Amino acid sequence: MPKITPSSFDKHTEPVVEQYRELETAIFVMIAERLKTNGDYAQDEVLQWQIDKLNQMDLINRDTIKLLSEMTSKTQREIEQAIVEVASLTLETVDDQVEQVYDRAKGSRLIEAFIVLATMEVFNPLPKPEYLETITRTSRQRMYREINAYVQESLITSNLGTGTVSQTYRNIVNEAASRAIAGKISIDRAITETVTKWARKGILTGFVDRGGNVWGLERYAETLIRATVKDVYNEITLHRMSEYGTDLALMSSLSDPREACSHIQGKVVFTKESELNTTQYPSIYDFGYGEPWGTLGINCRHRLFPWFEGISENNQPQYTKEEMTRGRKEREKQRYHERQIRQAKQELAIAKAVGDEDAIRKKQRLLRNRQARMREFLKETGRKRFYDRERVRV
């Protein structure tokens, strides 16, 4: 049986994503706890509170370093485990898929078309390839380098106050002070509202996309681990299929595919560059293969099944354009509800850190309402709920 499934990609990447979600929430809770007054400041002492808190910038940097240190070793283990497991399971998956085709060929006496394995009486997988270790090692090293460059060195720097966490802290202090003075609200209420506002923006990394947009911590970390794991799957799958003598693959079919995949899912495709294609089938490169937005790109859940002409059978379900469009919209809506639930949990944690009882009650109601909307959505669509995507740990 195949070892890699659409949901298994999430199974391997979600622990890493959760680490960075937890880090981002922990940073804002840390800031909220650092800023709360504990009744030490009266309303007419807002400016003094502002000065005192700005003078604690070195403590924020110290606490951020501690959080990063605690998380880094665990995250590295999670990253390595995800990459190594996906690499190994991908190899097993391709071998299993080829064995199924081999058994069908033997039974129908079409084995002569099975060039690499035609002389075998019983299927034996090809030897474990040397490139397996090379791919896992280079993928792991590349991800560590990028995290260090765009996350570690951005959140904290050797120049005090220039890291993104310090900058966020300074902005929160100054804005909370302005709110407390201008709005004539308590300092703690101003802290709760301001930290919540900045938490919705997230902690920025050093990564800037082609459009000039700076990515937040959670988005960057999630995109990076998903892209890395999917690249490992793609590279090993295509290498292994070629070793078995085929450059053709049957692409799996989903009810909610991305646009680039919707044109070729459930069909046979050529897995090499378009200029090398002498088959009747479209090349995956014609549909953005190798690009983040393209087929088998970031967050794509499609799989490839080795295809042997004259032997393999296409057993993938076929969906209409309307069905795929509806499925895609439902998936995007579910992701929206999941983000809304995580946001409500984070805001509740911030309110608890400040000790703002009124805000705590409001955030608890907000969370219940958003969870109720998720249940209604799932009831209407029949989609499965993924609680790990709603989880927020503090």
C-alpha positions, 0 to 999 in steps of 0.5 A, a space after each residue: 500500500 502507498 505510504 505517502 498520502 495527501 494528509 501525510 504531508 501535513 502530518 510530517 510538517 505540522 509539528 514544525 509549523 506548530 513550533 513557530 506558531 507557539 514561538 510567535 504566541 509566546 513572544 506576544 505573551 512575554 511582551 504582555 507580561 512585561 508591560 502589565 502594571 500590576 497596579 504599580 502605575 496610576 493613570 497619571 503616570 502613563 509617561 513614567 510607565 512608558 519611560 520605564 518600559 522602554 528602558 527594559 529593551 535589553 530584558 526583552 532581547 534577553 527573553 527572546 534569546 531564551 525563547 529561541 534557544 529553548 525552541 531551536 534544538 526541538 525544532 531542528 529535531 522536528 525538521 530532521 525527522 520530517 525530512 528523513 521520514 518523508 524521504 524514506 516513505 517516498 522511496 517505499 511508496 514508489 517501490 510499492 506502486 511499481 510492485 503493484 504494476 509489476 504484479 499486474 504485468 505478470 498476471 497479464 503476461 505483459 511483463 516484457 514491457 517492464 524493461 527494468 524488471 522483466 527478467 524477475 520472477 518475483 518483484 524485488 525493489 531496486 537497491 536503496 539509492 545513494 542520492 537518498 542521503 544526499 537529498 535529505 542532507 542538502 535539504 536539511 542544511 538549506 532549511 537551517 541556513 534560511 531559518 538562521 538568515 531570515 528568522 534567527 538573525 531578524 528576531 534578535 540582533 547584536 545591535 540592541 533594539 534593532 531586531 524585529 521583536 525589539 522594534 515591535 516591543 517599542 511600537 507597542 509601548 509607544 502606542 499603548 501610552 498614546 492610547 491610554 493618554 488620548 482615550 482616557 482608558 487604563 494602562 492595562 486596557 491600552 496594553 491589551 488592545 495594543 498587544 492584540 493589534 500587533 499580534 494580528 500583524 505577527 512578528 516579521 522575519 527578514 524575508 521579502 518576496 518579489 512584491 516587496 512584502 515582508 513575511 510574518 514568522 508563521 507564514 514564512 516558517 510554514 511555507 519553508 517546511 512545506 516547500 522543503 518536504 514537498 521538494 524532497 518528495 518530488 525529487 526522490 519520486 522522479 529519480 526512483 521512477 526513472 530508475 524503474 524505466 519510466 518518465 510517465 506518471 499518473 497524477 492523483 486527483 483531488 476535489 479541491 486542487 489548486 488551479 495549476 494542478 486542476 488541468 492535469 490531475 487524474 491524467 498521465 503526465 510526462 515528468 521531464 522538461 517540455 523540450 524533451 517530451 516526445 510522448 502524447 502526454 503533457 509535461 508537468 513543466 507546462 503547468 508550473 512544475 518547479 515554481 511555488 505556485 505550480 503543480 507539485 509546488 508549495 502546499 500541493 497535496 498531489 502524488 505521482 504514480 509510476 505509469 507504464 504504458 500498456 500495463 498501468 490503469 487509471 483509477 483516479 476519480 475525475 471531477 468537473 470544473 464546477 466541483 473543483 472550484 467549489 472544493 477549492 473555495 471550501 478549502 480556503 474557507 476552512 483555512 480562514 476559520 482555522 486562522 480565526 480560531 487560532 487568532 482568538 486563542 492567541 488574543 485570549 492568552 494575551 488578555 490572560 497575561 495582562 490580567 484584563 478580566 473584561 478582555 478575558 471574558 470578551 475573548 472567551 466569547 469570541 473563541 466560542 463564536 468562532 468555533 461554532 462557526 467552524 462547526 456550522 461550516 463543517 456541517 454544511 460542507 461535510 468536510 473533515 475537521 483538523 484540530 491540530 490546525 486550530 491549536 495554539 500552545 502557550 
